[in-house]
């Protein structure tokens, strides 16, 4: 499992308000790609996904 990241940091990277990411967050949780280990935090369920997305420029 990946290291938790603040949802606020993700919103900043996407140039959206934190509230603007809630639908995407819910969708990714529903699909089993991320989980929320603590309030305001998310982490990938797939090992190495963060590195893969970084290499892909996403």
N, C-alpha and C positions, 0 to 999 in steps of 0.2 A: 504494500500500500504506500501511497505517496505521502510526502510531508504536507501538512495543512498549510493553506494559503488564505489570507484574509480576502473575503469577497470584495471588500473596498479596494484592494489592490488590483483585482481583476477588472472592476468597473473603471478604475483610472486608466488601465491599459487599453480598454475598449472605448475610452472617452465617453462614458455614459454615467448617469447617476447610479448609485448602488441599487436603487429601487428599479432601475431599468434592466437589471440583469436577473430578476427573480423568475421570470418565465423560462428563460434559458436554463437557469440553475435547476429549476424543478424538472424540466425535461431531461436534463442529463442525469439527475438523481433517479428518475423513473426508469431510464434506460440502463441504469447500473454502471455508468461510466465514472461517476463521482459520488462521494458521500459527504455528510456533514459531521465531523467528529466533535465539533463544539459550535456554539453560537457564533455566527459571522465568519466561519471557516469552512473551507471545502478541501477535499483531497481526492486524487484519482484512485480508482479501484484497480486499474490496470498498471502493473509494474512497468516502469520505464516510459510511461506515456508523456510525462512532463519533458523528458529529454527528447523524445521523438518529436513533439510539437515544437520544441526549441530549434531542433535541427531543420525542421521543415519550414521554419520562419513564421510559425503561427503563434 
